[in-house]
């Protein structure tokens, strides 16, 4: 891109999302995961949601989440546990195998992103991280989702 030229925010974010999505698809496939399975495991890294919460976090209907969790459970990546506070609720959490898989896939994906970001000065990388975090936290909060939940409290 010639000096002084830049994309609009919409075009820039759309094109960046395509690049990042491609990296994520590649790493998920390397670990035998679809994108939605990778999203499921990513959500479960730092929280133990109910099935209903999981549907809301993933933007899927409950029946789709049930099938997704069923498949991940058959692979030994997640487990369902009854809530200790609500007998009607079922929580979903990573198994040790699921945690190992998501950690490995996330490390590979992060390396891909860091390689791409090395083209920016450190100050710009820090600014980008702060801006993206603020933008995503505000978007999540508008949907009633805490993007940065505190350590899981026993449910």
C-alpha positions in Angstrom: 0.0 0.0 0.0 1.4 3.4 -0.9 2.3 5.8 1.8 -0.7 7.7 3.1 -3.3 5.2 1.8 -5.4 3.3 4.2 -8.5 1.1 4.2 -11.8 2.2 5.8 -12.4 0.6 9.2 -15.0 -1.7 7.7 -12.8 -2.8 4.9 -9.7 -3.1 7.1 -11.5 -5.2 9.8 -13.2 -7.4 7.2 -10.0 -8.1 5.4 -8.1 -8.7 8.7 -10.9 -11.0 9.8 -10.4 -13.1 6.6 -6.7 -13.4 7.3 -7.2 -14.3 10.9 -10.0 -16.7 10.2 -7.8 -18.5 7.6 -5.0 -18.9 10.2 -7.5 -20.2 12.7 -9.1 -22.7 10.2 -5.6 -24.0 9.3 -4.7 -24.6 13.0 -8.0 -26.1 13.9 -7.8 -28.5 10.9 -4.3 -29.5 12.0 -5.8 -30.6 15.3 -8.9 -32.3 13.7 -11.3 -29.6 14.7 -13.9 -27.6 12.8 -14.0 -23.8 13.4 -17.1 -24.2 15.6 -15.3 -26.9 17.7 -12.3 -24.7 18.1 -14.6 -21.9 19.3 -16.3 -24.2 21.8 -12.9 -25.3 23.2 -11.7 -21.6 23.2 -14.8 -20.6 25.2 -14.2 -23.4 27.7 -10.6 -22.4 28.4 -11.6 -19.8 31.0 -15.1 -20.6 32.0 -17.5 -23.5 32.8 -20.8 -22.4 31.4 -24.2 -24.0 31.4 -25.5 -25.3 28.1 -27.7 -22.3 27.8 -24.8 -19.9 28.5 -22.7 -21.8 25.9 -25.5 -21.4 23.3 -25.5 -17.6 24.0 -21.7 -17.3 24.0 -21.4 -19.2 20.7 -24.5 -17.6 19.1 -26.1 -20.9 18.4 -29.4 -22.5 19.3 -29.5 -25.0 22.2 -30.0 -28.0 19.9 -26.9 -27.1 17.9 -24.9 -26.7 21.1 -26.1 -30.1 22.3 -24.9 -31.8 19.2 -21.6 -29.9 19.3 -21.0 -30.9 23.0 -22.0 -34.5 22.2 -19.4 -34.8 19.5 -16.7 -33.1 21.7 -17.7 -35.4 24.6 -17.3 -38.5 22.4 -13.8 -37.4 21.5 -13.0 -37.0 25.2 -12.5 -33.2 25.0 -15.3 -32.0 27.2 -17.5 -33.3 30.0 -20.9 -32.4 31.3 -21.2 -31.9 35.1 -24.3 -31.1 37.1 -24.5 -27.7 38.6 -24.2 -27.6 42.4 -26.5 -24.5 42.5 -29.2 -25.4 40.0 -30.3 -29.1 39.7 -31.8 -28.3 36.2 -28.5 -26.9 34.8 -25.7 -28.8 33.3 -22.2 -27.3 33.1 -19.7 -28.0 30.4 -16.0 -28.1 31.0 -12.8 -29.2 29.3 -11.3 -32.6 30.2 -7.5 -32.9 30.6 -7.3 -34.0 27.0 -9.4 -31.1 25.8 -7.3 -28.6 27.8 -4.1 -30.1 26.3 -5.5 -29.9 22.8 -6.8 -26.3 23.1 -3.5 -25.2 24.7 -1.5 -26.7 21.8 -3.7 -25.3 19.1 -3.9 -21.9 20.7 -0.1 -21.8 21.0 0.3 -22.5 17.3 -2.4 -19.9 16.4 -0.8 -17.3 18.6 2.6 -17.9 17.0 0.9 -17.3 13.6 -0.6 -14.1 14.7 2.6 -12.9 16.4 4.5 -13.6 13.2 2.1 -11.4 11.3 2.2 -8.7 14.0 6.1 -8.6 14.0 5.7 -6.3 10.9 4.5 -3.6 13.3 6.6 -1.6 15.8 6.2 -2.8 19.4 4.3 0.4 20.4 1.8 -0.2 17.6 1.3 -3.9 18.6 0.6 -2.7 22.2 -1.9 -0.1 21.0 -3.6 -2.6 18.7 -4.0 -5.1 21.6 -5.5 -2.4 23.9 -7.9 -1.2 21.2 -9.0 -4.6 20.2 -9.5 -5.6 23.9 -11.6 -2.5 24.6 -13.7 -2.9 21.5 -14.4 -6.6 22.1 -15.1 -6.1 25.8 -17.6 -3.3 25.0 -19.3 -5.4 22.4 -19.5 -8.4 24.7 -20.8 -6.3 27.6 -23.6 -5.0 25.3 -24.7 -8.6 24.9 -24.5 -9.3 28.7 -21.2 -11.3 28.3 -18.2 -10.8 30.5 -15.3 -11.2 28.1 -12.8 -11.4 31.0 -14.5 -13.5 33.6 -12.9 -13.8 37.0 -11.6 -17.2 38.0 -14.5 -19.7 37.9 -16.4 -20.0 41.1 -17.7 -23.4 41.8 -21.2 -23.6 40.3 
